[in-house]
Amino acid sequence: MAIKETVTLAHLNITCALILKKKNQTKKRRTMRSLLKITVLLFCVQAGEGYWLRTLLDTDLRDEERRGGDGEEKEGSGRQLERAIRVPRSAESPCALHSILLQVRDLGLGYDSDETVLFKYCSGTCPRLASNHDLTLTNLLQSGVLQYTGHWHHQPCCRPTHHEDIAFLDNHHRWHKVEKLSAADCVCMG
């Protein structure tokens, strides 16, 4: 009987040690995952790609919910990070090609047509990366060497690089071709 109790106690001690070791590994993994996410976050913010931030934080919260999180906030959790760093809404949609179905008359070009066309356009935000020119220009404006005229843009714009022609039939059964009406590709300029 004493041998069986000793074996059971030894087995219990080993089991407890394994559970504690597993908890420590899980805690270390969470800590490393948090550090990795913060590193990626800082890189993304530095590179001007802030729209990745929301995805990163949402993934962290979904993972925690899947693991059956108890809802308590622990020190260093992703929820505190989410509250501390807010992503502007404009950062959620990077410069990209979008499309919309419109009637030709809604294009505002004066054509009388009931036909529907696919109009493609560029929209979204562009990362602001300061060049040496931007830094020099800012210094010259602040020192008063140059006067601000309101014509300088402070951020790159999402613009088409190529355009497509659109052809349609008007209500009088005549074909029309409008050159370079729809965007074909987009890029940040400026």
TADA-V135147 format. One record per residue. N is the residue number from 1. SS is DSSP state (A for helix, B for strand, O for the rest). NEAR is the number of other C-alpha atoms within 12 Angstrom. D_FIRST is the distance of its C-alpha to the first C-alpha in Angstrom with 2 decimals. Layout:
BEGIN
N,SS,NEAR,D_FIRST ; N,SS,NEAR,D_FIRST
END
This chain:
BEGIN
1,O,7,0.00 ; 2,A,8,3.80 ; 3,A,9,5.43 ; 4,A,10,5.15 ; 5,A,11,6.27 ; 6,A,12,8.62 ; 7,A,13,9.92 ; 8,A,14,10.56 ; 9,A,14,12.27 ; 10,A,14,14.15 ; 11,A,14,15.20 ; 12,A,14,16.34 ; 13,A,14,18.27 ; 14,A,14,19.92 ; 15,A,14,20.82 ; 16,A,14,22.33 ; 17,A,14,24.19 ; 18,A,14,25.59 ; 19,A,14,26.70 ; 20,A,14,28.39 ; 21,A,14,30.00 ; 22,A,14,31.26 ; 23,A,14,32.69 ; 24,A,14,34.43 ; 25,A,15,35.87 ; 26,A,15,37.09 ; 27,A,18,38.67 ; 28,A,14,40.26 ; 29,A,14,41.56 ; 30,A,22,43.09 ; 31,A,19,44.65 ; 32,A,16,46.07 ; 33,A,24,47.32 ; 34,A,26,49.01 ; 35,A,18,50.60 ; 36,A,17,51.81 ; 37,A,28,53.31 ; 38,A,24,55.05 ; 39,A,16,56.47 ; 40,A,21,57.76 ; 41,A,30,59.09 ; 42,A,19,61.03 ; 43,A,16,62.41 ; 44,A,22,63.51 ; 45,A,24,65.21 ; 46,A,17,66.91 ; 47,A,18,68.11 ; 48,O,24,69.44 ; 49,O,29,67.18 ; 50,O,31,65.83 ; 51,A,28,65.42 ; 52,A,27,62.20 ; 53,A,34,60.68 ; 54,A,30,60.32 ; 55,A,22,58.65 ; 56,A,30,56.21 ; 57,A,31,55.27 ; 58,A,20,55.13 ; 59,A,20,52.77 ; 60,A,27,50.44 ; 61,A,24,50.42 ; 62,A,16,49.92 ; 63,A,18,46.95 ; 64,A,21,45.39 ; 65,A,16,46.02 ; 66,A,12,44.53 ; 67,O,12,41.31 ; 68,O,11,41.12 ; 69,O,16,42.32 ; 70,O,10,41.78 ; 71,O,13,45.43 ; 72,O,14,44.76 ; 73,O,16,46.84 ; 74,O,16,45.06 ; 75,O,13,46.94 ; 76,O,21,48.58 ; 77,O,28,48.35 ; 78,A,34,51.05 ; 79,A,28,52.24 ; 80,A,18,53.37 ; 81,A,26,55.08 ; 82,A,24,56.81 ; 83,A,14,58.16 ; 84,A,12,59.35 ; 85,O,19,61.22 ; 86,O,21,63.38 ; 87,O,26,65.12 ; 88,O,16,68.73 ; 89,A,14,69.38 ; 90,A,18,72.05 ; 91,A,25,69.53 ; 92,A,23,67.74 ; 93,O,25,70.49 ; 94,B,28,71.67 ; 95,O,27,75.12 ; 96,B,25,75.21 ; 97,B,27,77.50 ; 98,B,23,77.52 ; 99,B,17,79.58 ; 100,B,18,81.07 ; 101,B,17,83.18 ; 102,B,18,86.55 ; 103,B,23,89.89 ; 104,A,29,92.61 ; 105,A,20,94.60 ; 106,A,19,91.65 ; 107,A,24,91.90 ; 108,O,12,94.95 ; 109,O,14,97.22 ; 110,O,13,99.87 ; 111,O,24,99.18 ; 112,O,22,99.51 ; 113,O,25,96.78 ; 114,O,18,94.15 ; 115,O,25,92.15 ; 116,B,20,88.60 ; 117,B,25,87.59 ; 118,B,24,84.39 ; 119,B,27,85.06 ; 120,B,28,82.73 ; 121,B,28,82.48 ; 122,B,30,80.57 ; 123,B,25,78.49 ; 124,O,25,75.63 ; 125,B,29,74.98 ; 126,O,30,75.47 ; 127,O,29,73.58 ; 128,O,24,75.70 ; 129,O,20,75.68 ; 130,O,18,78.07 ; 131,O,14,80.34 ; 132,A,10,82.47 ; 133,A,13,85.41 ; 134,A,19,83.58 ; 135,A,14,82.66 ; 136,A,15,86.26 ; 137,A,21,87.72 ; 138,A,21,85.52 ; 139,A,16,86.58 ; 140,A,15,90.27 ; 141,A,17,90.02 ; 142,A,13,88.32 ; 143,A,12,90.84 ; 144,O,11,93.76 ; 145,O,12,95.19 ; 146,O,15,94.81 ; 147,O,15,95.41 ; 148,O,17,93.00 ; 149,O,8,94.91 ; 150,O,9,92.11 ; 151,O,7,92.36 ; 152,O,15,89.37 ; 153,O,15,86.11 ; 154,O,21,82.98 ; 155,O,18,80.60 ; 156,O,23,80.76 ; 157,B,23,81.69 ; 158,B,27,80.29 ; 159,B,28,83.31 ; 160,B,26,84.14 ; 161,B,20,84.89 ; 162,B,19,86.38 ; 163,B,21,87.99 ; 164,B,20,88.57 ; 165,B,19,91.68 ; 166,B,24,91.58 ; 167,B,23,94.06 ; 168,B,25,94.70 ; 169,B,22,97.32 ; 170,O,21,99.12 ; 171,O,16,100.43 ; 172,O,13,103.84 ; 173,O,13,102.26 ; 174,O,14,102.74 ; 175,B,16,100.14 ; 176,B,21,99.22 ; 177,B,18,97.25 ; 178,B,21,95.95 ; 179,B,14,95.10 ; 180,B,19,92.15 ; 181,B,23,90.96 ; 182,B,31,87.25 ; 183,B,28,84.81 ; 184,B,24,83.23 ; 185,B,23,80.95 ; 186,B,26,79.96 ; 187,B,25,79.35 ; 188,B,24,79.20 ; 189,B,20,82.58 ; 190,O,19,83.72
END
